[in-house]
Amino acid sequence: MATETKAEFKPKILVFACNWCSYAGADNAGVNRMQYPPDIRVIRTMCSGRVSPGHVIDAFRMGADGVLWSGCHFGDCHYIFGNYEAEKNYKKLEQMLKLMGVDHRRFRLEWVSAAEGNKWAALIKEFVEDIKAAGPSPHKQNGTKPVELPVI
């Protein structure tokens, strides 16, 4: 199988979205028929603070071109401090991914509330464009088989 060119590149993007805010924001965008690229797959989590760094690394290991991690705004977390935990883990993970050679544009943390469907749609459009500009993940072989990243 030939590798895809940048012109025909359709990114594989994984989104971890907290149930209470970000996932509801995505639902809000859908209910209001806001358009955004279909290049994402959303994993609904109960809280952004429950996303493990291992989940993100596994996503890249299995061939994701980009990973977006999204949760409630500070002060709005249903689990009080979950988003603070997410931010702490994000900062650590950002450094680990850099050491592993993952381009910083491929990993992002954002806060989206249930009422921000418009922000969700704009965020997805922007992130997909960023990933398209970055091109296919170099952590994939021949566009299909993931390259082994170090196990942490």
N, C-alpha and C positions, 0 to 999 in steps of 0.2 A: 504494500500500500504506500503510495507516495505521500510525502508530507504536504500539509495544506499551506498555501501561500498566504501572505498577510492579507491580501485582497479578499480571499474566501474564508478567512479565519472566523470561526464562530466560537467565542470563548466559553469555557465551562467554568461557571462561577457558583460557588457555594455560599449561601447566606445563613448565618446563625441569627435567628430573630427571637427575641423574648416574647413570650405569649401575651403579656399584658399591654405592651406598648408597640414595639416594632412590628410584630405580626399583625396586630390590630391596625396599625398604620398602613400596612400592605393591603389589608382587607378594605380599609377606607379608600385607598387608591382604586382598588378593583370595583367597589360599589359605585364610586363616582366616575367610573370608566376613564380613568387617567391612563394614558398610554406610557408604557415603558418596555424596554427590550425583554424578550423571553429567554435571554441567555442565563438566567439564574435558576437555581434550585434552592428552595428555602427549607431549612430544618428549624422547626418550631421548638424552642426550648422554654422551660418554665421561667428561667431567669438568665440574663446575660452572664451573671456571675457563676453559673453552673457550667459554662462552656470551658472545657479543659484545654490547655495548650496542646495536649496530645490529639484532640479532635482536629485542631487546625493543621497540625503537622501531618496527620493522617490524610487530610483532604489534599494537601500538596503532594504527598507521597503517592496518592492514588490518581494524580493527574489533573487536579484543579488548576485552572489558569489564574484564579483569584479567589480570595476569601474575604467576605464582608461580615463583620461581627457587629450586631446592633442590639441596643437595649434602651431602657427608659432613661429619661433625663435625670440628672442628679436631683434628689429630693422627691422623685416620683416613683421610686422602685417599690413594688409591692412587697419585697422582701427586705426593705429598709436599706441595706448596704450592698446589695448584689451588684449594682453598677459600679460601685467603688472597687469591688473585688475584680470585676471584669477589666476595669482600667488598669489595675495593678498587674494582672496577668498579661494584659495586652502589652504593656511596656516591657515586661520581661521577655515575652514571646517575640516581640519586635527585634530585640537584640539577638535572640537565638536564631531567628530566621535570617538575619543579616549574616551571621556567622556561617550559616548553611548555604549562603549564596542566593537566597530568595530576594528578588527585587522588592524594595519597600512599597512600590506602587501596587503590588499584588495583594496587599493585606491592609485592611482598614477597620477602624472602630468608629461607629457613629451612633448618635442618640436620636431616636425618632419616637414621638409620642403617638398614641392612638388617633389623635385628631390631625396628625400631620401627613395625610395621604399625599398631598402635593409635594412635601419634602421627600417622602419615600420615592415617589416616581422620579423626581429630579436626581436624587442620590443614585438610584439604580442606573439611570441614563448616564450620569457622569462616571460612575465606576466602570460600567461596561465600556465606555469610550476610552477610559484610562487603560483598561486591560487590552482592548483592541490595539491601542497605540503601542503598548509594551510587546504585543505579539504573543504567539504561543509560548507556553511555559517551557523553559529550557530543561525542566525536570521531567520531560516526556521524551521518549525515544520514538522516532518515526511517527510522532503525533498520536500514538496509541498506547504504548506501554510506558508506565511510569518509571522514572529513574529512582533508584534507592537513595533516600535521604538517610542520614544517620538516625538511629533509634536513640531516643533520650530516655 
